[in-house]
């Protein structure tokens, strides 16, 4: 059972999320609140309610406040994975969210099943980005000027490109014609080089420092 919390300012959208997720046996709603400082959040924290994934709905005006809110929620619910739903169309803002530790991003304009796909990916420990988010990040990577730190093999450069395209472990394995175990082995090596712990953090690190390898793939 995956415990999901929802922070969404829009009443009808928040209600729709709750009703939709309640239709799946594998997901349980821990709480749903309109804002981080809502009494519902404090009550859930005090009661020790488990939160595995936190869906965070951002309005355009909330983008800059997200840094503070993310830190606050990370302290209240350590270990929770964040999936942001917003209309973000700025590559640097999206990269900034990933640097903070966001595991997934879905556009508000997308259908509800896109959110479910993201939740499934995040639940399995993957980075979940919708198609438009991937395009934004690829644009961000391509505009980066600084080279990647250290030296990378051709296979590692190819792996970085696939990870940054949002490909799943299975898809990467099929593309490189290797096993998923081999993919995970090389990913762990990349995590150590970048000093990160997940694919989402790896994507953020590449976006922050630039990537000639990714630029070649754009």
C-alpha positions in Angstrom: 0.0 0.0 0.0 1.3 3.4 -1.0 0.3 6.3 1.2 -0.3 9.5 -0.7 -0.7 13.1 0.6 -2.1 15.9 -1.5 -1.4 19.6 -1.3 -3.6 21.3 -3.9 -5.1 24.9 -3.6 -7.9 24.2 -6.0 -10.9 22.6 -4.3 -12.3 20.8 -7.3 -8.9 19.6 -8.5 -8.1 18.4 -5.0 -11.4 16.6 -4.8 -10.8 15.0 -8.2 -7.4 13.7 -7.1 -8.9 12.1 -4.0 -11.7 10.5 -5.9 -9.5 9.2 -8.6 -6.8 7.8 -6.3 -9.4 6.2 -4.1 -10.5 4.1 -7.1 -7.1 2.2 -6.9 -6.5 -0.4 -4.2 -2.7 0.2 -4.1 -3.1 3.8 -3.1 -4.4 5.3 0.2 -4.9 9.0 0.8 -3.2 10.0 4.1 -4.6 13.6 3.8 -5.5 16.3 1.4 -5.1 19.9 2.1 -5.2 23.3 0.2 -1.9 24.6 1.5 1.2 23.6 3.4 0.2 25.7 6.4 -3.3 24.2 6.6 -4.3 22.7 9.9 -4.8 19.3 8.2 -1.1 19.0 7.5 -0.2 19.7 11.1 -2.8 17.2 12.3 -1.4 14.6 10.0 2.1 15.2 11.2 1.1 15.1 14.8 -0.8 11.9 14.2 2.2 10.3 12.6 0.3 9.5 9.4 2.6 7.8 6.8 3.3 9.7 3.6 5.2 7.8 0.8 4.4 10.2 -2.0 3.3 13.9 -1.8 1.4 15.4 -4.7 2.1 19.1 -4.7 -0.1 21.3 -6.9 1.5 24.6 -7.8 -0.2 27.7 -9.1 1.9 30.1 -11.1 2.1 32.5 -8.2 3.5 29.7 -5.9 6.5 28.8 -8.0 9.0 30.8 -5.9 7.4 29.8 -2.6 8.0 26.1 -3.4 11.5 26.1 -2.1 10.3 27.1 1.4 7.3 24.7 1.2 9.4 21.8 0.0 11.9 22.2 2.9 9.0 22.4 5.4 7.3 19.3 4.1 10.5 17.4 3.8 11.1 18.0 7.5 7.6 16.9 8.5 7.5 13.9 6.2 11.1 12.7 5.7 11.4 10.1 3.0 8.3 11.2 1.1 8.8 11.5 -2.6 7.4 14.7 -4.3 5.4 14.8 -7.5 4.7 18.4 -8.6 1.7 19.3 -10.8 2.1 22.7 -12.3 2.1 24.8 -15.5 5.8 25.4 -15.3 7.2 26.1 -18.8 10.6 27.5 -17.8 13.5 25.0 -18.1 15.5 26.6 -15.3 12.6 26.4 -12.9 11.9 22.7 -13.7 15.6 21.9 -13.3 15.5 23.8 -10.0 12.7 21.6 -8.7 14.7 18.5 -9.5 17.7 19.9 -7.7 15.5 20.3 -4.6 14.7 16.6 -4.8 11.4 16.5 -6.7 10.9 13.0 -8.1 8.2 13.8 -10.7 6.5 16.6 -12.6 3.2 16.5 -14.5 1.6 19.4 -16.4 -1.8 20.6 -15.1 -3.2 20.5 -18.6 -2.6 16.7 -18.8 -5.2 14.1 -18.1 -5.5 12.3 -14.7 -4.0 9.1 -16.0 -0.7 11.0 -16.6 -0.6 11.6 -12.9 -1.2 7.9 -12.2 1.7 7.0 -14.6 3.9 9.4 -12.7 2.9 8.0 -9.3 3.6 4.4 -10.5 7.1 5.5 -11.7 7.9 7.3 -8.5 6.6 4.5 -6.4 9.2 2.2 -8.1 12.0 4.7 -7.4 12.2 6.2 -10.9 12.0 9.8 -12.0 8.7 10.6 -13.5 8.5 13.3 -16.1 5.7 14.0 -18.6 6.7 14.5 -22.3 6.6 18.3 -22.1 8.8 18.2 -18.9 11.3 16.1 -20.7 11.4 18.6 -23.6 12.0 21.4 -21.2 14.8 19.6 -19.5 16.4 18.7 -22.9 16.3 22.3 -23.8 17.9 23.2 -20.5 20.7 20.6 -21.0 21.3 21.8 -24.6 21.7 25.4 -23.5 24.1 24.5 -20.8 27.7 25.6 -21.6 29.9 23.9 -18.9 31.2 20.3 -19.5 30.4 17.5 -17.2 32.8 16.9 -14.4 35.3 14.1 -14.7 35.7 11.6 -17.5 33.0 9.4 -18.8 33.0 6.3 -21.1 30.9 6.3 -24.3 28.5 3.9 -22.6 28.1 6.2 -19.6 27.5 9.2 -21.9 24.8 7.2 -23.7 23.3 6.2 -20.4 23.2 9.8 -19.2 21.4 10.8 -22.4 18.8 8.1 -22.0 18.2 8.9 -18.4 17.7 12.6 -19.2 15.2 11.7 -21.9 13.0 10.2 -19.2 13.5 6.6 -20.3 12.6 3.8 -17.9 15.2 1.2 -16.7 13.6 -1.4 -19.0 13.7 0.9 -22.0 17.3 1.8 -21.3 18.2 -1.9 -21.1 16.5 -2.7 -24.4 18.1 0.3 -26.1 21.6 -0.6 -24.9 20.9 -4.4 -25.4 21.9 -5.2 -21.8 20.1 -6.5 -18.7 18.4 -4.2 -16.2 21.0 -5.4 -13.7 23.8 -4.0 -15.9 21.9 -0.7 -16.3 21.5 -0.4 -12.5 25.2 -1.2 -12.1 26.3 1.7 -14.4 23.7 4.0 -12.8 25.2 3.4 -9.4 28.6 4.3 -10.8 27.2 7.5 -12.2 25.5 8.3 -8.9 28.9 8.1 -7.1 30.5 10.4 -9.7 27.8 13.0 -9.3 27.3 12.3 -5.6 23.6 11.8 -6.1 21.2 9.0 -5.0 18.5 8.8 -7.8 17.8 9.3 -11.5 15.9 12.5 -10.7 19.0 13.9 -8.8 21.2 12.8 -11.7 19.1 14.7 -14.2 19.2 17.8 -12.0 23.0 17.5 -11.6 23.5 17.2 -15.4 21.2 20.1 -15.9 23.0 22.2 -13.4 26.5 21.5 -14.7 25.8 21.0 -18.4 26.4 18.0 -20.6 28.2 17.8 -24.0 26.9 14.2 -24.2 23.3 15.2 -23.8 23.8 18.2 -26.1 24.9 15.8 -28.9 21.8 13.8 -28.4 19.5 16.8 -28.7 
